[in-house]
Amino acid sequence: MCQWKNPTSFPQRPKLIVGKTCIVTGANSGIGRSTAITLAKNDYTVFATMRSLERGEKLKGIAQELNLVIKAVELDVSNTDSVNQGINEILDQTDQIDVLINNAGVGSNAVIEDVDIESDKSVFETNFWGVVRCIQAVLPTMRQQKSGHIIQVSSIAGRVGLPAQPIYSASKWALEGLSENLAHDLSSFGVRVSIIEPGVTRTAILGKNNTVPQNDDFENIYARMLDMYMQGIEANIRPEAVSETILQCLESSSHQLRWPVAWGAETMVNARHDGSVSDEEWVEIGSLVNNREEWVRSFRQAFNL
């Protein structure tokens, strides 16, 4: 475990935990990093986890610049031993875990024929089973203290089957189903579950996922996926919009389960949920992928974007 702060202003290791204790997975970049900073600014005791502490240099610099205490923990959500070791390190520092934010995630761009099954198993290992591992590790503590809040960072892809992202969408749909079940099953233990559903946000994962397989038969579907993301990128929604929504969710007394945020999220989720864009209409939009102008027009019109 590593503790980041201005060493001239804080003791090397505080003896007391002040404020609510929060674990943020995948905190080295994007939404995770922004969330760790936002919560530390708001008097949460933040344990920022990442696969390797070397990945956290930017978070370290920001924490020191702002005089924020953020405790870095090495934890790989795709490895059960790593998760258990990381959570045990945290429990050596505190006897309470008030909040778990399951943010760590990876993307995947490939139509179904282009999916490398062995490679894309890692998407579920991180986006789904990684969440299960972390919840299993913290839940006994939350049940014992009869309180806790688990926040699942899902995606608009967990509610709408986005173009050329069948495996990523499936992993997030699985996360949505898991979370809805947990919200029911854990309520009697005093443990609350919330789902954050970001739309297109300018984060590192977006930059890493702008390449697609070369397949002439599906090139227009890949092009429409990139068209959709370009519209979102132009909206320039920063990860801070998501972290502020997470803070709002944490401090709300509402039992609202789903929290859509950022470009496209609320309009697309609501349209598919309330039926204003029916299954048939969504399929019809898909039939237009070979005509960029018609597809973009129909997509924007359907979701009021």
C-alpha positions in Angstrom: 0.0 0.0 0.0 1.2 3.5 -0.8 -0.2 6.7 0.6 -0.1 9.8 -1.6 -0.1 13.3 -0.2 2.2 16.3 0.4 4.8 14.8 2.8 5.5 18.2 4.4 1.9 18.7 5.4 0.7 15.2 6.6 2.2 12.5 8.9 3.4 9.4 7.1 0.5 7.2 8.3 -2.6 8.7 9.9 -3.8 6.7 12.9 -7.5 7.4 12.5 -9.8 7.0 9.6 -11.8 10.2 9.1 -15.1 10.2 7.1 -16.6 7.4 5.1 -14.2 4.8 3.8 -14.4 4.3 0.1 -12.7 1.8 -2.3 -12.4 2.8 -6.0 -11.3 0.2 -8.4 -9.5 1.1 -11.6 -8.5 4.4 -10.1 -5.4 5.1 -12.1 -7.2 6.8 -15.0 -10.5 8.3 -16.3 -13.6 8.0 -14.3 -11.8 6.1 -11.5 -9.1 8.7 -11.0 -11.7 11.5 -11.2 -13.9 9.8 -8.6 -11.0 9.2 -6.2 -10.1 12.9 -6.4 -13.7 14.1 -6.1 -14.4 11.9 -3.0 -11.1 12.8 -1.3 -12.0 16.5 -1.8 -15.3 15.8 0.0 -13.8 14.2 3.1 -14.0 10.6 2.1 -11.1 8.3 3.0 -10.2 7.0 -0.4 -8.5 3.7 -1.2 -7.6 3.9 -4.9 -6.9 0.5 -6.4 -5.1 -0.4 -9.6 -3.4 -3.4 -11.2 0.1 -1.8 -10.6 1.0 1.2 -8.5 3.2 2.3 -11.4 0.0 3.1 -13.2 -0.9 5.7 -10.6 1.7 8.4 -11.2 -0.7 10.9 -12.5 -3.2 10.4 -9.6 -0.2 10.6 -7.2 0.8 14.0 -8.7 -2.7 15.4 -8.5 -3.2 14.2 -4.9 0.1 15.8 -3.8 -0.7 19.0 -5.7 -4.1 19.3 -4.0 -2.9 18.1 -0.6 -5.3 15.2 -0.7 -4.8 12.0 1.2 -5.4 9.1 -1.2 -4.2 5.6 -0.3 -3.1 3.5 -3.3 -3.6 -0.2 -3.2 -2.4 -2.8 -5.8 -5.4 -4.9 -6.8 -6.1 -6.7 -10.0 -9.9 -7.3 -10.2 -9.3 -10.2 -12.7 -7.3 -12.2 -10.1 -9.0 -13.6 -6.9 -5.8 -13.7 -4.9 -5.0 -10.1 -5.8 -8.5 -8.9 -4.8 -8.4 -10.7 -1.5 -4.9 -9.5 -0.7 -5.8 -5.9 -1.6 -9.0 -5.8 0.5 -7.1 -7.4 3.4 -4.5 -4.6 3.1 -7.3 -2.1 3.3 -8.9 -3.8 6.3 -5.5 -3.6 8.1 -6.0 0.2 7.9 -9.7 0.4 8.8 -12.4 -1.8 10.3 -15.1 -0.3 8.1 -15.8 -0.2 4.4 -18.6 2.2 3.7 -18.4 2.4 -0.1 -17.2 0.1 -2.9 -17.1 1.7 -6.4 -16.6 -1.0 -9.0 -15.2 1.1 -11.8 -12.4 -1.1 -13.3 -13.4 -2.0 -16.8 -12.1 -2.8 -20.3 -13.6 -2.3 -23.8 -14.0 -4.5 -26.9 -14.7 -3.5 -30.5 -15.5 -6.4 -32.7 -18.6 -7.7 -34.5 -19.4 -11.2 -33.6 -17.5 -12.9 -36.4 -14.4 -11.0 -35.5 -14.5 -11.8 -31.8 -11.4 -13.7 -30.5 -13.1 -15.7 -27.9 -10.1 -16.5 -25.8 -8.9 -12.9 -25.9 -12.4 -11.4 -25.1 -12.9 -13.7 -22.1 -10.8 -11.0 -20.4 -13.7 -8.6 -20.9 -16.0 -10.6 -18.7 -13.1 -11.4 -16.3 -12.8 -7.7 -15.6 -16.2 -6.2 -16.3 -18.3 -8.9 -14.6 -16.3 -11.4 -12.6 -14.0 -8.7 -11.3 -17.1 -7.0 -9.8 -18.2 -10.3 -8.3 -14.7 -10.8 -6.7 -14.7 -7.4 -5.2 -18.2 -7.6 -3.8 -17.5 -11.0 -2.3 -14.4 -9.6 -0.6 -16.1 -6.6 1.0 -19.6 -7.9 1.6 -18.9 -9.7 4.9 -17.7 -6.4 6.4 -20.7 -4.5 5.1 -23.1 -7.1 6.4 -21.4 -7.1 9.8 -21.6 -3.3 10.1 -25.2 -3.4 8.7 -24.5 -0.7 6.2 -22.7 -0.1 3.0 -23.1 1.3 -0.5 -22.0 -0.6 -3.7 -21.8 1.5 -6.8 -21.5 -0.3 -10.1 -20.0 1.8 -13.0 -21.9 0.3 -16.0 -22.4 1.9 -19.3 -25.1 3.0 -21.7 -24.0 -0.2 -23.5 -25.6 -2.1 -20.6 -29.0 -0.8 -21.7 -28.6 -0.5 -25.5 -26.8 -3.0 -27.7 -24.3 -0.5 -29.3 -22.9 -1.1 -32.8 -19.9 -3.4 -33.2 -19.6 -4.0 -29.4 -21.5 -7.3 -28.7 -19.1 -8.6 -26.1 -18.7 -5.3 -24.2 -22.4 -4.7 -24.3 -23.0 -8.3 -23.1 -20.6 -7.8 -20.2 -22.4 -4.6 -19.1 -25.9 -6.1 -19.5 -24.7 -8.9 -17.3 -23.5 -6.3 -14.8 -26.9 -4.6 -14.9 -28.7 -7.9 -14.2 -26.3 -8.7 -11.3 -26.8 -5.2 -9.8 -30.5 -5.3 -10.0 -30.5 -8.7 -8.2 -28.0 -7.4 -5.6 -30.1 -4.3 -4.9 -33.0 -6.6 -3.9 -31.0 -9.3 -2.1 -28.8 -6.9 0.0 -31.4 -4.4 1.0 -32.4 -6.3 4.2 -28.7 -6.1 5.3 -28.7 -2.4 5.0 -26.5 -2.5 1.9 -27.5 -0.2 -0.9 -26.6 -0.8 -4.6 -26.6 1.8 -7.3 -25.8 1.7 -11.0 -24.0 4.5 -12.8 -24.6 4.4 -16.6 -22.2 6.7 -18.4 -22.7 7.6 -22.0 -19.8 8.8 -24.1 -17.2 10.4 -21.9 -13.7 11.6 -22.8 -11.6 9.0 -21.0 -8.5 6.9 -21.6 -10.7 3.8 -22.4 -12.3 5.7 -25.3 -8.9 6.5 -26.7 -7.7 2.9 -26.4 -10.8 1.6 -28.2 -10.7 3.6 -31.4 -9.3 0.7 -33.4 -11.3 -1.9 -35.1 -10.6 -5.2 -37.0 -10.2 -5.0 -40.8 -13.2 -6.8 -42.2 -14.7 -5.5 -45.5 -18.0 -7.2 -44.9 -18.6 -5.3 -41.7 -16.7 -2.0 -42.4 -19.8 0.1 -42.4 -20.9 -1.2 -39.0 -17.5 -0.3 -37.6 -17.8 3.1 -39.3 -21.2 3.7 -37.7 -19.8 2.8 -34.3 -17.0 5.4 -34.7 -19.6 7.9 -36.0 -21.6 7.5 -32.8 -18.5 7.9 -30.6 -17.3 11.0 -32.6 -20.6 12.7 -31.8 -20.1 12.0 -28.1 -16.5 13.2 -28.3 -17.6 16.4 -29.8 -19.8 17.0 -26.8 -16.6 17.0 -24.7 -18.1 15.5 -21.5 -15.3 15.0 -19.1 -15.0 12.2 -16.5 -15.7 14.8 -13.8 -19.4 14.8 -14.8 -19.5 11.1 -13.9 -17.6 11.5 -10.6 -19.9 14.3 -9.6 -22.9 12.1 -10.3 -21.3 9.3 -8.2 -20.9 11.8 -5.3 -24.5 12.9 -5.7 -25.6 9.3 -5.7 -23.6 8.6 -2.5 -25.0 11.6 -0.7 -28.6 11.1 -1.8 -31.2 9.6 0.4 -33.1 8.3 -2.6 -33.1 4.6 -3.5 -32.9 5.4 -7.2 -31.2 2.4 -8.7 -29.9 3.7 -12.1 -28.1 7.0 -12.7 -27.5 7.8 -16.4 -24.9 10.5 -17.1 -22.9 12.1 -19.9 -23.6 12.3 -23.6 -26.4 10.1 -24.9 -27.0 8.3 -21.7 -30.3 9.6 -20.4 -32.0 10.1 -23.8 -30.9 6.7 -25.1 -31.7 4.7 -22.0 -35.0 6.4 -21.5 -36.0 5.9 -25.1 -35.3 2.2 -25.1 -36.8 1.7 -21.6 -40.1 3.6 -22.2 -40.5 2.2 -25.7 -40.3 5.5 -27.5 -37.6 3.7 -29.6 -39.0 0.2 -30.0 -37.1 -3.0 -30.7 -38.3 -2.8 -34.3 -37.2 0.8 -34.7 -33.7 -0.1 -33.3 -33.4 -3.0 -35.8 -34.6 -0.6 -38.6 -31.8 1.8 -37.8 -29.4 -1.1 -38.1 -30.6 -1.8 -41.6 -29.3 1.7 -42.6 -25.6 1.2 -41.7 -24.5 1.2 -45.4 -25.8 4.8 -45.8 -23.9 7.0 -43.4 -26.1 10.1 -43.8 -29.4 8.1 -43.3 -28.0 6.2 -40.3 -26.7 9.3 -38.5 -30.0 11.1 -39.2 -32.2 8.3 -38.0 -30.0 7.6 -35.0 -30.0 11.3 -33.9 -33.7 11.7 -34.6 -34.7 8.5 -32.7 -32.7 9.5 -29.6 -33.1 13.2 -29.8 -29.4 13.8 -30.0 
